[in-house]
Amino acid sequence: MMKKKWIWGVLCLLLLGIGFWICRYLLLDWHGMKQWPEVLAAVGVVTVILSTLWDARIVSAAVPVGYLTGFCIGRLWFRYSIDPGGGRTSNYWKIWTAVFAVCLLVAVGGQIIERKCHGKKT
């Protein structure tokens, strides 16, 4: 049982790592952000580790899904604007972060419901 839990966690980290590499390096021209993909990935790594320790598989799986879904939805709906200093800015990072956070929150809610239905401790 313990081994399965850690294999699941490593698989989720691997998928997050692949998604990070694609978003941060291969598709850098799409978004131009160098630091923000790393910040979100770091939050994802911590979330996967903690959820693996607590045996919260739904949350672990939501991390790479939310990361990539946020990236894709951000790409679809982002808009450029001009900041007060006259430079070009984008709302891409806000959309990416919001979708990632919503995915994690929905996963936490789903994990709580799953544990209540199956009688496991939360």
Number of C-alpha atoms within 10 A of each C-alpha: 5 9 8 9 16 15 12 17 24 16 15 25 23 14 17 25 16 14 19 22 16 13 22 21 14 10 13 14 10 11 17 13 17 12 9 14 23 15 12 18 21 14 12 24 21 13 18 28 18 15 20 22 14 13 19 23 19 19 26 27 21 26 29 28 19 23 25 22 17 24 23 16 14 21 17 11 11 16 11 10 12 10 10 7 6 8 8 10 11 16 14 23 18 13 20 25 20 14 20 23 18 14 21 24 14 14 21 19 14 15 18 17 13 15 14 12 9 9 9 9 8 12
